[in-house]
Amino acid sequence: MEEKKEMDGGLFKSRSYLSCLNEGLKLPTRHILPLLKFLYPSLIVGAVVMGLWGVFFNQITVALTRWMAASEPVVLSFPLFTLILLSVLSLLADSFYMGNVMTAISRFATAGAWPVLRFGEAKREVFDASLRALTCTLVAVVVFSLLIVPVTLWLGPGNVWVTVVSYVLLLALGVPYCMVIMDYMLGERRDFWYSLKRMKDGYQYWGAFFIILFCGGLIMGVLAAVSWLPAGILAYAGHASLTGVLEGDATDLPSYVPALVVFFFMLASVIANVFSWLTLFPLSYLYGSVEARKQEKASFEEEERRLQGLQ
């Protein structure tokens, strides 16, 4: 047990950003089986929601494609309602999963070593963490939408500058906002408006947050893209088939393809959620390092004042 504790090293410890990235990738790998046992409820919920996306994917994409082509009037009431409903369910499922993961990290931070995790004993804690994750996500979506929608209406949805502005907003606001999320999920006070003040620390350590997001996100993106490849191929085949049926030129696809689409959507969802560890754990380590340095600085200043008072 002592050897394992020494190996894990705790969360609140001053580290370089590369060490945070390294430790954040190693920690879930060392404890992958107990972590999966703790996360299986949120993984199942995410897979079920993504399976629903697979069920309605062709109807939604074909309706939107025909509407954008504007070749004929298209009834969008059902596709749009389904799209909105699935988006809300996805938001809730993602928040549930993030809350589940951050509960495990929070318990690790408190214990200083990998704890014994049982979902049944931590249901309330996971629920509270999921609400905090939902709050962070909603604030991010609302702020980003309020900033990017006027730009899109002004420049046009197909303008390349809309993409440029989106990336600038993500770099200017999204990167330091990670500090707010980590503080709200792992901090002692856990008050969102208090955590929002930590944006200044996010800007102070912007480079470290960006490097971890870039490196972890790049690996996660490549692995997630590979995991989604079969689902994407089958979904495109189903989309083309349904388009042909509506135009009177049906393509001959086996009847089991829709079931395969749902299966691969669910499988890709589980794999992609697991790969999200590549950013969540390193970001948590970076937050712990920032807090440790802040504590060390406060202790040094207090000791310096004490020594000056003795003179």
ZIKARA-V783836 format. One record per residue. N is the residue number from 1. SS is DSSP state (@ for helix, = for strand, . for the rest). PHI is phi in whole degrees, 0 to 359 (* if undefined). D_LAST is the distance of its C-alpha to the last C-alpha in Angstrom with 2 decimals. Layout:
{{N:SS:PHI:D_LAST} {N:SS:PHI:D_LAST}}
//
This chain:
{{1:.:*:46.25} {2:@:295:43.02} {3:@:296:44.43} {4:@:294:45.27} {5:@:297:41.83} {6:@:293:40.27} {7:@:293:42.83} {8:@:290:42.12} {9:.:79:38.35} {10:.:81:37.56} {11:.:267:37.20} {12:.:272:33.50} {13:.:213:32.32} {14:.:293:31.01} {15:.:221:34.10} {16:.:284:35.66} {17:@:293:38.45} {18:@:290:41.03} {19:@:292:39.77} {20:@:298:39.98} {21:@:295:43.53} {22:@:295:44.42} {23:@:293:43.08} {24:@:293:44.57} {25:@:277:47.96} {26:@:281:47.84} {27:@:303:46.75} {28:@:294:49.89} {29:@:292:52.07} {30:@:292:50.89} {31:.:237:51.60} {32:@:296:54.49} {33:@:291:56.97} {34:@:296:54.84} {35:@:292:53.52} {36:@:295:57.10} {37:@:296:58.09} {38:@:282:55.32} {39:@:265:56.17} {40:@:300:59.96} {41:@:298:60.48} {42:@:288:58.80} {43:@:295:60.50} {44:@:293:63.85} {45:@:300:63.27} {46:@:298:62.37} {47:@:293:65.44} {48:@:296:67.74} {49:@:297:66.55} {50:@:291:67.00} {51:@:297:70.44} {52:@:295:71.33} {53:@:301:70.35} {54:@:295:72.80} {55:@:294:75.54} {56:@:257:75.34} {57:@:301:74.05} {58:@:296:77.46} {59:@:298:78.52} {60:@:292:75.30} {61:@:293:75.20} {62:@:294:78.93} {63:@:297:78.85} {64:@:292:75.88} {65:@:295:77.47} {66:@:292:80.76} {67:@:293:79.01} {68:@:292:77.08} {69:@:290:80.33} {70:.:58:81.90} {71:.:281:85.32} {72:.:198:86.36} {73:.:299:85.03} {74:.:233:82.86} {75:.:279:81.98} {76:.:251:78.22} {77:@:301:77.70} {78:@:291:77.68} {79:@:301:75.78} {80:@:291:73.10} {81:@:299:72.77} {82:@:296:72.56} {83:@:298:70.00} {84:@:295:67.77} {85:@:298:68.17} {86:@:293:67.38} {87:@:295:64.33} {88:@:295:62.98} {89:@:297:63.73} {90:@:295:62.00} {91:@:299:58.90} {92:@:293:58.84} {93:@:294:59.56} {94:@:295:56.83} {95:@:294:54.30} {96:@:298:55.47} {97:@:293:55.06} {98:@:296:51.60} {99:@:297:50.53} {100:@:296:51.99} {101:@:295:50.10} {102:@:291:46.77} {103:@:295:47.18} {104:@:298:47.46} {105:@:293:44.35} {106:@:297:42.42} {107:@:292:43.41} {108:@:296:42.42} {109:@:296:38.98} {110:@:289:38.56} {111:@:280:39.91} {112:.:81:38.26} {113:.:210:41.71} {114:.:294:45.19} {115:.:273:46.35} {116:.:278:49.86} {117:.:249:51.31} {118:.:227:54.28} {119:@:299:55.38} {120:@:300:57.01} {121:@:277:53.78} {122:@:244:51.79} {123:@:301:54.35} {124:@:295:52.35} {125:@:297:49.20} {126:@:295:51.33} {127:@:298:52.94} {128:@:298:49.63} {129:@:295:48.39} {130:@:294:51.74} {131:@:296:51.37} {132:@:294:47.95} {133:@:297:49.53} {134:@:296:52.39} {135:@:299:50.05} {136:@:300:48.24} {137:@:292:51.62} {138:@:297:53.21} {139:@:299:50.39} {140:@:296:50.60} {141:@:294:54.40} {142:@:296:54.51} {143:@:296:51.95} {144:@:297:53.61} {145:@:294:57.05} {146:@:297:56.11} {147:@:272:54.93} {148:@:270:57.62} {149:@:297:60.72} {150:@:299:60.84} {151:@:296:60.40} {152:@:295:63.22} {153:@:293:65.49} {154:@:284:64.84} {155:@:270:65.29} {156:.:102:67.67} {157:.:296:67.21} {158:.:265:68.45} {159:.:284:66.29} {160:@:294:64.07} {161:@:290:61.32} {162:@:296:60.93} {163:@:296:59.91} {164:@:298:57.50} {165:@:297:55.88} {166:@:299:55.67} {167:@:294:53.77} {168:@:296:51.42} {169:@:296:50.69} {170:@:296:50.09} {171:@:288:47.64} {172:@:281:45.86} {173:@:243:45.78} {174:@:291:46.99} {175:@:296:44.50} {176:@:292:41.29} {177:@:295:43.13} {178:@:299:43.00} {179:@:295:39.31} {180:@:297:40.38} {181:@:298:43.10} {182:@:297:40.91} {183:@:292:38.24} {184:@:291:41.01} {185:@:275:42.71} {186:@:242:39.77} {187:.:288:36.80} {188:.:285:35.66} {189:.:278:36.62} {190:.:53:39.87} {191:.:249:40.41} {192:@:298:42.20} {193:@:292:40.84} {194:@:293:37.27} {195:@:295:38.13} {196:@:298:39.76} {197:.:292:36.38} {198:.:284:35.57} {199:@:304:37.96} {200:@:297:35.00} {201:@:290:33.81} {202:@:297:37.43} {203:@:289:37.42} {204:@:297:34.12} {205:.:251:35.72} {206:@:303:39.22} {207:@:299:40.05} {208:@:294:39.31} {209:@:297:41.31} {210:@:295:44.13} {211:@:297:44.38} {212:@:294:44.58} {213:@:296:47.09} {214:@:291:49.11} {215:@:292:49.30} {216:@:296:49.78} {217:@:293:52.00} {218:@:295:54.11} {219:@:297:54.85} {220:@:298:55.44} {221:@:296:57.70} {222:@:295:59.84} {223:@:295:60.28} {224:@:293:60.98} {225:@:297:63.50} {226:@:295:65.31} {227:@:293:65.41} {228:@:272:66.80} {229:@:301:69.41} {230:@:300:72.25} {231:@:297:71.65} {232:@:294:71.67} {233:@:296:74.89} {234:@:293:76.69} {235:@:294:75.44} {236:@:294:76.70} {237:@:297:80.04} {238:@:295:80.34} {239:@:299:79.42} {240:@:295:82.11} {241:@:295:84.61} {242:@:294:84.09} {243:@:299:84.32} {244:@:295:87.62} {245:@:299:88.96} {246:@:292:88.28} {247:.:263:90.01} {248:.:83:92.98} {249:.:231:92.18} {250:.:292:90.76} {251:.:266:89.16} {252:.:268:90.00} {253:.:253:86.80} {254:.:301:86.99} {255:.:292:86.52} {256:.:274:83.58} {257:@:299:81.38} {258:@:303:79.86} {259:@:293:78.87} {260:@:294:77.31} {261:@:300:75.35} {262:@:298:73.88} {263:@:298:73.13} {264:@:288:71.37} {265:@:297:69.40} {266:@:294:68.12} {267:@:296:67.43} {268:@:296:65.60} {269:@:297:63.48} {270:@:297:62.31} {271:@:296:61.59} {272:@:296:59.76} {273:@:296:57.57} {274:@:298:56.68} {275:@:292:55.76} {276:.:295:53.34} {277:@:303:50.99} {278:@:294:50.38} {279:@:247:48.24} {280:@:295:47.03} {281:@:290:45.36} {282:@:299:43.63} {283:@:296:42.39} {284:@:294:41.02} {285:@:296:39.17} {286:@:295:37.75} {287:@:299:36.61} {288:@:299:34.97} {289:@:293:33.21} {290:@:299:31.96} {291:@:294:30.66} {292:@:295:28.97} {293:@:294:27.22} {294:@:296:26.19} {295:@:293:24.75} {296:@:297:22.93} {297:@:295:21.45} {298:@:296:20.39} {299:@:294:18.80} {300:@:295:16.91} {301:@:294:15.65} {302:@:294:14.70} {303:@:294:12.80} {304:@:294:11.04} {305:@:295:10.15} {306:@:296:9.05} {307:@:294:6.68} {308:@:293:5.35} {309:@:288:5.52} {310:@:281:3.78} {311:.:281:0.00}}
//
